[in-house]
């Protein structure tokens, strides 16, 4: 996949993403917006951005293709109108990892150890189960 050249800007209501993708068939474009995450896919181009604030697809959101410039201009509505999104001009930061599932939920274990035994009598932790007091001795 090729990461296309892009630029970003904003005003009080919208975030604008200008993506340079010359010689394309615009009907094949796939755009996905989920909170701070923006994805643009059009074979062979793929662009994933993590925006510094949440945006949404609503009736005012749109995408236009300028054939003469070979650019797609995406207009996304800000969730918080009037909010200035710091770092929107930091293009390498926008290309970072998704914000989804980046922090573990406080108080919840990611791995839970179950106390169970298998057929050999060993527990899940690898310890021998205590029997009925009788121990077997190894013969030498």
N, C-alpha and C positions, 0 to 999 in steps of 0.2 A: 504494500500500500504506500501511496505517496502522500505526505503531509503537504497540503497546499499552502501557498503564501496567503496570509490574512492580516487584517488590521481590525481594531475595535475602537468604538467611540460610544458616547452616551449623551443624553440630555436628561431632563427631569423625569420623563415618562418611559423612555426606551433605551435599550442597549442595541447598538448596531454592530454587526459583524460582516465585514467585507471580505469575501473569499475569492481568490484568483484561481479560476478553473477554466482556462480557454478550451474551445472546441469540444463542448459537451452536449449531450442530449438532456435538456432540463427536465424532461418528464421522468427520468430515472433517479432524481435526487431523493434522498431519504434524510430528513431532519428530525432529530429527537431532542426534546427539552424536558428535563426533570430537575426542578429546583435550581441548583447551581451548575448542573451538568448539561453541557451542550454537545451534541454529536451531529456531524455532517458526513454523509456517505454518498459517494458517487464514483463508481468504479472508474479509474484506479485510485481515486482520492478518498482519504479518510482524515477527518479532523475531530478531535475530542478536546474540549476545553472545560476547565473548572473555573467558573466565574466567581468573583469575590462577593457576589450577592445573588439572591434568587430572582429568576425571571420565569415568565410563563407564556404559554401559547394561548392567546385569547382572540377576540374578534379584531383587535388592532394589530396583532402580530402578522407579519407577512414576509415573503421572500420574493425578490425580483432578480431576473437575469438580464444583465446589460451585455448584449451580444458584441457591441463595438469594443468594449473594454475586457470582455471575457471574465466578468465578475458576477458573483451572486451576492446581493445585499440582503442580509437577514435582519429584520426588525423584530425585537422581542420586548414585550412589556415588562417593566420592573414590577415585582410584587409590592415593594414599598415605593410608591410614587414620591419623587423628590429626593430620594436617597442618592448620595454620591458614592459610587463604587470605587473604593481605593484600590489601586493596583491593576485597573483594567488595561493600562498601557504596558504592563509587565508581561510581554508575550510568552516568555519562557515559563513563567509561573503559571500562566493559564493552561499550558500544555501538561501540567502536573497530573498526579493521580486523582481519581474520583474522590469526592468527599463522602460518598455513601459508604457506610459501615467502617469508618476510619477509627471510631472510638468504641471500645467495648462498653457494654451497659454496666454501670456501677452496681455491684452486689450480685452479679450473675456469674456463675462459673462457666468458662468456655469449655472445660472438660470435666465431666462428672465421673468419679470412680465408683463403680458398683461393687458391692461385696458379693461375689458369686464364686462358685466352685465349678471346676470342670470334672471330668470323669476320673482324673488321676488323683484327686483329692487336694490339688493346689488351688489357692485362692487367686483372684485376679491380680494380686500384688506379688505372686510368686512364692508365698509362704505356705508351709505345710499346714493342713488343718489339724487341730488337736483331736486325737482319737479318744478312745474310751480308757486311756491310761496305759495301754499296752504299746510298747515300742518294739520295733523289729530291729534286730542286730544284724549287721553284715557279717557274712562268713569270709574268712580270709584264707 
